[in-house]
C-alpha cells in the first residue's frame, strides 16, 4: 500500500505560468489589440462563435493565433499585444483538466498583457485575481459580456498593466510556487 509521508504538502493551484520570471520585458507601448491564443483542434461551436463575433466587432484589433503549440521562444513576442483572450479548459477530456483554466492567463500576466478570462463553471478559481483587478472576466456564452470585457481590458491604463506584470511574475510562476513548497517541506522536516 502506498502512503504519502505525513509531512508531504498539498498545494492546489489552478495553473501557474511555466515561464522564467521577468524573462520577458515589459512592453511600454503594446499594440492596442486583443490576441486569442488557442487551439484550432476541436474548436467548440461556442468558441467558433466567439471568434467570429470578435472578428466582426473588433475587426483589425482582434488577432487570432490557433497554433496551440507556440514555441517557448515565440511566446516572448506575445507581449506586443495589450490584451489576451484566454480560453478556459472546461472542454478538456479529463475531469481534473476540465476543472481548470489553461495556463494562458498566467503567460499573459507575466508578459504584461491583460488577461480576459471566461468565468469558470467549476469553482471560480480565478476570483481572487479578478477581485484584485489582475484580470478581466466575462460570463460563459455571453457575447455582449465578452465584448464589454475585451473593451474594458483595452482601456486598462499602463499603471494597472504594470501591476499585472509585476504580480504575475512575482507570485504566479512555477518557480515561485515550487520554491515555497520546498521551503515549507524542509521547515517541517
C-alpha positions in Angstrom: 0.0 0.0 0.0 1.4 3.4 -1.0 1.1 6.1 1.6 2.4 9.6 1.4 4.6 10.8 4.2 2.5 12.9 6.6 4.9 15.8 6.0 4.1 15.9 2.3 2.5 19.2 1.2 -0.7 19.5 -0.8 -0.9 22.7 -2.8 -3.8 23.5 -5.1 -3.2 26.0 -7.9 -5.3 26.2 -10.9 -2.3 26.7 -13.1 0.8 28.8 -12.9 3.0 30.2 -15.6 5.7 27.9 -16.9 7.9 30.8 -17.7 11.1 32.2 -16.1 10.0 35.2 -14.0 11.0 38.5 -15.6 12.3 36.8 -18.7 10.0 38.9 -20.9 10.5 42.6 -20.7 7.5 44.9 -20.0 6.3 46.5 -23.2 5.5 50.1 -22.6 3.7 50.6 -25.9 1.8 47.4 -26.9 -0.5 47.2 -29.9 -4.0 48.3 -29.0 -5.3 44.8 -29.9 -6.6 41.6 -28.5 -4.8 38.3 -29.0 -6.6 35.0 -29.0 -4.1 32.2 -28.5 -5.8 28.8 -28.6 -6.0 25.6 -30.5 -7.8 25.1 -33.8 -8.1 21.5 -32.9 -11.7 20.6 -31.9 -12.9 24.1 -31.6 -16.3 24.0 -30.0 -19.3 25.7 -31.6 -19.3 28.2 -28.8 -15.6 29.1 -29.2 -16.1 29.4 -33.0 -19.0 31.8 -32.5 -16.9 33.9 -30.1 -14.0 34.2 -32.5 -16.3 35.1 -35.4 -18.2 37.7 -33.2 -14.9 39.3 -32.0 -13.5 39.5 -35.6 -16.7 41.1 -36.8 -17.0 43.6 -33.9 -13.3 44.4 -33.3 -12.0 44.0 -36.9 -8.3 44.6 -37.1 -8.0 44.9 -33.3 -8.6 41.2 -33.0 -5.7 38.8 -33.8 -6.3 35.1 -33.7 -3.5 32.6 -33.4 -4.8 29.0 -33.4 -1.4 27.2 -33.3 -1.7 25.6 -29.8 2.0 24.8 -29.7 3.6 28.3 -29.8 7.3 27.6 -29.1 8.9 28.9 -25.9 11.0 31.3 -27.9 7.9 32.7 -29.8 5.9 33.2 -26.6 8.1 36.1 -25.5 6.9 38.0 -28.6 3.3 37.9 -27.4 3.9 40.9 -25.2 3.4 43.1 -28.3 -0.4 42.8 -27.6 -2.2 44.7 -24.9 -4.9 42.1 -24.2 -5.2 38.4 -24.4 -8.4 36.4 -24.6 -7.5 33.3 -22.6 -9.7 30.2 -23.2 -10.9 28.2 -20.2 -10.4 24.5 -20.0 -14.0 23.4 -19.5 -13.9 21.2 -22.6 -10.8 19.2 -21.6 -11.3 15.5 -21.8 -10.3 14.6 -18.2 -12.3 15.7 -15.2 -9.4 17.3 -13.4 -8.3 19.2 -16.5 -11.9 20.3 -17.2 -12.0 21.9 -13.7 -9.1 24.1 -14.6 -8.2 27.1 -16.6 -5.5 26.8 -19.2 -2.1 28.4 -18.5 -2.8 31.3 -20.9 -3.9 33.8 -18.3 -0.7 33.3 -16.4 1.5 33.6 -19.5 -0.4 36.8 -20.4 0.1 38.3 -17.0 3.8 37.5 -16.9 4.1 39.2 -20.3 2.3 42.4 -19.2 -0.7 41.5 -21.3 -4.2 42.0 -19.7 -5.8 38.5 -19.4 -9.5 38.3 -20.4 -10.9 35.1 -19.0 -14.2 33.2 -19.2 -15.9 32.8 -15.8 -15.3 29.2 -14.8 -18.2 26.9 -14.1 -16.0 24.9 -11.7 -15.3 26.7 -8.6 -14.3 30.2 -9.8 -10.6 29.6 -9.2 -9.6 33.0 -10.5 -11.9 35.0 -8.3 -9.1 36.4 -6.2 -7.2 37.7 -9.3 -10.5 39.2 -10.6 -11.3 40.9 -7.3 -7.8 42.5 -7.3 -8.3 43.7 -10.9 -5.5 41.5 -12.2 -7.6 40.0 -15.0 -11.0 40.8 -16.6 -13.8 38.2 -16.7 -16.8 37.6 -18.8 -19.8 35.2 -18.5 -19.8 31.9 -20.3 -21.6 32.0 -23.6 -22.5 35.7 -23.4 -21.1 37.5 -26.4 -22.1 41.0 -25.2 -20.3 40.4 -21.9 -17.3 39.2 -23.9 -17.1 42.4 -26.0 -17.5 44.5 -22.8 -14.7 42.6 -21.1 -12.4 43.0 -24.1 -13.1 46.7 -24.4 -12.6 47.2 -20.7 -9.2 45.4 -20.9 -8.2 47.5 -23.9 -8.9 50.6 -21.7 -6.6 49.3 -19.0 -4.0 52.0 -18.1 -0.3 51.5 -18.0 -0.1 51.6 -14.2 -2.6 48.7 -14.0 -0.8 46.7 -16.7 2.5 47.1 -14.9 0.8 45.9 -11.7 -0.4 42.8 -13.5 3.0 42.2 -14.9 4.8 42.6 -11.6 2.3 40.5 -9.6 2.2 37.6 -12.1 6.0 37.5 -12.3 6.4 37.8 -8.6 3.7 35.4 -7.4 2.4 33.1 -10.2 5.3 31.4 -11.9 6.2 27.7 -11.4 9.5 28.6 -9.8 7.9 30.7 -7.1 5.3 28.1 -6.2 7.8 25.3 -6.1 10.3 27.2 -4.1 7.7 28.0 -1.4 6.7 24.3 -1.4 10.3 23.2 -0.9 10.9 25.7 1.8 7.7 24.6 3.7 8.6 21.0 3.3 12.1 21.5 4.7 10.8 23.6 7.5 8.6 20.7 8.5 11.4 18.1 8.4 
